[in-house]
């Protein structure tokens, strides 16, 4: 009987992007609505992406087992 393949988490696949060097980046939070009270510099800073930590990278590897970029 063939072994079952692991499923890739589609929500994680949409939320995280992979760089060529193997880093994982994500979008910053709090930018969808209620931003009128924020300063312009705060809103600009939230548009940038943020890299995740090594401990979080291990969790993401479990969610996306077939992403070869994470093995680097």
Residue frames relative to the residue before (quaternion, step in Angstrom):
aa qw qx qy qz dx dy dz
X 1.0000 0.0000 0.0000 0.0000 0.00 0.00 0.00
X 0.4355 -0.7172 0.4682 0.2771 3.63 -0.78 0.94
X 0.5143 -0.6369 0.4790 0.3169 3.53 -1.19 0.63
X 0.4858 -0.6509 0.4988 0.3025 3.54 -1.16 0.60
X 0.3876 -0.7036 0.5430 0.2445 3.56 -1.05 0.74
X 0.4980 -0.6311 0.5013 0.3199 3.53 -1.21 0.54
X 0.3851 -0.7198 0.5275 0.2350 3.56 -1.04 0.75
X 0.4012 -0.6741 0.5671 0.2510 3.53 -1.17 0.70
X 0.4232 -0.6841 0.5324 0.2636 3.55 -0.96 0.87
X 0.3469 -0.7741 0.4932 0.1930 3.58 -0.44 1.20
X 0.6251 0.5304 -0.3556 0.4487 3.60 1.04 -0.61
X 0.6564 0.4879 -0.3118 0.4836 3.59 1.02 -0.73
X 0.6231 0.5516 -0.3370 0.4403 3.58 1.04 -0.73
X 0.6812 0.4747 -0.2847 0.4792 3.59 1.08 -0.70
X 0.7136 0.4922 -0.2602 0.4251 3.60 1.05 -0.68
X 0.7750 0.3260 -0.1642 0.5159 3.59 1.07 -0.62
X 0.1667 -0.7587 0.6236 0.0879 3.53 -1.16 0.77
X 0.3031 -0.7687 0.5446 0.1438 3.54 -1.10 0.73
X 0.3301 -0.7270 0.5673 0.2015 3.54 -0.97 0.89
X 0.6598 -0.5177 0.3663 0.4030 3.56 -1.27 0.24
X 0.6849 0.4798 -0.2889 0.4662 3.59 1.14 -0.54
X 0.6292 -0.5735 0.3285 0.4090 3.60 1.25 0.04
X 0.4982 0.6341 -0.4489 0.3851 3.59 1.22 0.12
X 0.2964 -0.7351 0.5842 0.1749 3.54 -1.22 0.55
X 0.0992 -0.8028 0.5867 0.0388 3.57 -0.79 1.00
X 0.1352 -0.7737 0.6158 0.0620 3.51 -1.25 0.56
X 0.5465 -0.5989 0.4740 0.3435 3.54 -1.31 0.28
X 0.4713 -0.6570 0.4989 0.3118 3.57 -1.08 0.64
X 0.4793 -0.6875 0.4792 0.2608 3.55 -1.20 0.60
X 0.7728 0.4014 -0.2807 0.4035 3.54 -1.44 -0.03
X 0.5470 0.6088 -0.4196 0.3926 3.59 0.87 0.87
X 0.5201 0.6748 -0.4077 0.3287 3.60 1.21 0.02
X 0.7923 -0.1443 0.1195 0.5807 3.61 0.81 -0.89
X 0.7433 0.3469 -0.3270 0.4694 3.57 -1.37 0.33
X 0.4205 0.7222 -0.4544 0.3085 3.59 0.94 0.85
X 0.4288 0.7254 -0.4619 0.2766 3.62 1.20 -0.01
X 0.6797 0.4954 -0.2954 0.4531 3.58 1.05 -0.66
X 0.5845 0.5873 -0.3747 0.4159 3.61 1.20 -0.32
X 0.5086 -0.6219 0.4930 0.3339 3.54 -1.17 0.54
X 0.6572 -0.5269 0.3667 0.3949 3.54 -1.25 0.37
X 0.6500 0.5170 -0.3281 0.4501 3.57 0.99 -0.77
X 0.6193 0.5357 -0.3449 0.4588 3.58 1.06 -0.67
X 0.6724 0.4894 -0.3003 0.4671 3.56 0.93 -0.87
X 0.6414 0.5184 -0.3251 0.4628 3.58 1.01 -0.76
X 0.6568 0.5123 -0.3119 0.4570 3.58 0.97 -0.83
X 0.6638 0.5069 -0.3118 0.4531 3.58 1.05 -0.66
X 0.5775 0.5847 -0.3855 0.4196 3.60 1.19 -0.27
X 0.5943 0.5792 -0.3611 0.4253 3.57 1.18 -0.47
X 0.4549 -0.6595 0.5163 0.3027 3.54 -1.24 0.40
X 0.2590 -0.7533 0.5887 0.1377 3.53 -1.26 0.44
X 0.3845 -0.7104 0.5390 0.2387 3.57 -1.00 0.82
X 0.4012 -0.7141 0.5189 0.2445 3.55 -1.09 0.67
X 0.5747 -0.6068 0.4328 0.3380 3.56 -1.27 0.38
X 0.6794 -0.4949 0.3553 0.4090 3.55 -1.31 0.27
X 0.6540 0.5145 -0.3265 0.4484 3.59 0.97 -0.78
X 0.6536 0.4856 -0.3158 0.4871 3.59 1.06 -0.66
X 0.5849 0.5931 -0.3644 0.4163 3.57 1.13 -0.63
X 0.6251 0.5357 -0.3350 0.4583 3.58 1.07 -0.70
X 0.6485 0.5102 -0.3178 0.4670 3.59 1.02 -0.76
X 0.6600 0.5051 -0.3058 0.4646 3.56 0.99 -0.83
X 0.6025 0.5576 -0.3576 0.4452 3.57 1.09 -0.64
X 0.6363 0.5100 -0.3290 0.4762 3.60 1.09 -0.62
X 0.6677 0.4995 -0.3034 0.4612 3.59 1.08 -0.69
X 0.7843 0.1871 -0.0904 0.5846 3.57 1.13 -0.69
X 0.1094 -0.8659 0.4841 0.0627 3.60 0.34 1.19
X 0.7436 0.4257 -0.2335 0.4596 3.61 1.10 -0.51
X 0.4578 0.6404 -0.4793 0.3881 3.60 1.19 0.38
X 0.3067 -0.7988 0.4934 0.1566 3.56 -0.33 1.25
X 0.5457 0.6344 -0.3968 0.3772 3.58 1.19 -0.43
X 0.6500 0.5549 -0.3201 0.4089 3.58 1.06 -0.69
X 0.6045 0.5900 -0.3608 0.3953 3.60 1.17 -0.33
X 0.5630 0.6303 -0.3848 0.3709 3.60 1.21 -0.28
